[in-house]
Amino acid sequence: MTLLSVLPRRFRGALDGGVFASAFASRVAGGAAWSLVGAVGLRGGQLLAMILVARWLGREGYGQFSMVQATVGMAGALAGYGLGMTVTRAMACNRDHDRPRAGRIQALTSLTAWGMGGFFAVLLLLTAPWVAVHCLSAPELTWALRLGALTVFLSAVTGVQAGALAGLEAFKTTAGINVGCGLAMFPALLGGAHWGGLNGAIAGLVAVGVLNWGLNHWAVTYALARAGIVHDWRGCWGEWRLLWSFGVPAFLAGAMTAPVNWGACALLAQLPGGYAELGVFNAVLRIKQTPEMLVGILAAPLLPVLSHCYAHGDRRRFTLLVLAGLALSMAVIVPPCLVQMVWPSLSFLPYGDQFHGDPRLVRWLMAQGVLVSVLGMPLGWLTASTNRMWLGFFYNLAWGAAYLLLAYVLVRMFLGVGLAAANALAYLLTGVPFLAFLAWREWRAFHASRRAATGGIGGVSATGVTL
């Protein structure tokens, strides 16, 4: 599947003669092809490994495993979210005509990732007993949280490494790393769960994280040398304004998203039978997120190319590429979501009989998946590539407030179904007004895609109201 093949016929003529011509086409199509290889290797291996771990640990055990992952993921987002996106955009905009600046930005983001990652890893290590008792109502999770603290540091550092490789358009190298880590996921997680239960599974995640860091370190060193970019450790602090204008709002957006998700899950975990409900919720969530992750990796070439087009004033190609990404997102995500909304039992099937739950949980999660395809994916590309990260922050602020408020009310009434409903409704209530505002601000850039986006939003809104 290519970006061109999923577009309506009336747009293909313009793309054939413009965006998808000559060397430009090779950059997008080649990057997407290698990203697809990496997606299949990493996400496919990860999904299968998680399914087997869930069957091994059971509903409650997998709920605890998911809560530890969410806690570690929250700390990792606080440590390094936005840095990878910052270095991706900076590399894409400066690798050709300002290599010294690219080297300064790479050094600055690396130092920031090391410092923030180390700080939050130590913080989680020290506060693990308090978090396990007072936040998760599960003192037995203390050692699992301590083991996971190392992945906080690793995720911050590898986020910058992966961002640099994306900005340099080293998609083939990234695909190889993803395939290697995906293959390593099986022995690490399954072996750890077999020998050490929950703590062993977390240790397996740490082992894969160490492997990922080592491979990315080698790849970034080679890619920078090939591009003629050298780390400028002494002069890097002169680029601090970039962190303020782009990195800080991206960090705040991520720093808000992860704690909001964690807080909503914690509301469910603290209720009687909450971890079993959380196990079912996260099992279905894994299935829902698979096509979303596929689109995220398939469309990885879009951010550096969009940033390059926007920086050089090529608004036509920019707009048509956004439209192509939207079409790809809807083509990959919407069909499986609709199928599972009609036949919810398909979502429970891979996990066995013990994970069968309320069909309404599946339908609400899949409705939120449709919203992600129409709103979330395009908005992420647009706010990042046009350096409107503060706008993204305010959107996440509104979404987070709506999600927590709805979760506080609905989780107490409907448990896992309430959590899924709160997620979808928060996306619907905040995403549509935000898209309308962004389209108003960027009328010329969005004029070609306005009708397609409006139609998609109308269909999604009808689905949400019907549920």
C-alpha positions, 0 to 999 in steps of 0.5 A: 500500500502506498500513499497514492493508492488510497487517495480518491481519484480526483486527487491522484492527477495532482499528486502524479505531477507534483508530490510523487514525482522523481526524487521526491517520490523516492524519499516518501515511498522508500521511507514508507516501505522500510518503515513498513518492514520495521513496523511488521518486525517490531509491532508484530513481534511485540503484539504476539509476545504481549498476547502470550504474556497475557495468557500466561499471567491471567487477567489480574496479572496482566492488569498489573503488568499493564499498570507498571508499564503505564507508570514507567511510560508516564515517567519516560514521557516526562523524561524525554517526550518531545525531544525526539520530535524536536531533533527530527524536525531540526535534522530535516530542516538543517542537514543540507544547508546548516550542518553545524547547527544540526550538530549543535541541536543533536548535542543539546537534545542528547544532553537533555535526554541523558539528564532528564532520563537519569533524573526521572529514573532515580525518582521512580526508583526512590518513590516506587514503594510509595507509588505502589501502596498509595497510588496503585493499591498494590504493594507487591508491585514495588520491585516491578516498578524499580526494575522498570525505572531503568527503561525510563532512562533508556526510553528518553535516550533512544527517543532522541536517537530514533528522532535523529535517524528519522530526520536523516531519513535513515529509514532502512537502518531504523527498520533493521533495528525494529526487526531485531528488537521485535525478534528479541521480544519473544525470548525476553518477555516469555522467558522472563514471565516463565521464570520470574512472573510479573517481575521477570516480564518487566526485566525482559522489557529492560533487556530489550530496551538495552538492546534497542539503545545499543543498536540505535547508538551505533546507527546514529554514530554512522548516520551522522558521520555519513551526513558530515554532522559533528556533535558540538558539545560546547556550542550546543547551549546556544540553541536553547531557544529551539527547546523553548519554541518547539521542545518545551510545548511538545514536552508539556503535551506529552507530559500531560497525555501520559499522566492523564492516561495513567490517572484514568487507569489508576481510578479503575485499578483502585476499585474492587476487581479493578486489575482484572478489568484493567487486564481486559481493557489493555488486552483490547487496547493492544488490538486497537493500537496495532493499526495505529502503530502501523500508521505511525511507522508507515507515515514516519517519513511524513514528518521530516518531509513535511517539515522540509516542505514547510520550511522552504515554503512549498505549501502545495506539496505540504497540503497534498502530503497531509491529505495523503497521510489522512487517507492512509490513516483512514484506510488502515485504521477504520476498517478493522475498527468497524469490523470489531465494532460489529463482532466484538468477540474477535478482540477477545479471541487471541487471549483465550476464554478468561479475557472475554468481557463486555462487548460495549468496551470493544465498541467504545475503544474502536470508536476512539480508534476511528477518531484517532485516524481522522483527528489524531494522526493528521493533527499530530503531523500538522502541529509538529511540522508547522511548529505549532506545538503550543497549540497542540499543548492546549488541545491536550490540556482540554482533552486531559481535563475532559478525559479525567472528568468523564473517567471519574464519573463513568469508571465508578459506574461501568468499570472498564466500559466506563474507562473506554467510553470516557476515552472516546467521548473526550476525543470527540468533544475536544478533537472536532472543535480543535480541528475546526480552529486549526483549519480556520487558522490555516485556511489556504493550506487546508482548503484542498482537504477541507471537504474530505476532513469534514466528511470524515468528522461527520461520520465519526460524530454520528458513530459516537452519538449512536454508541 
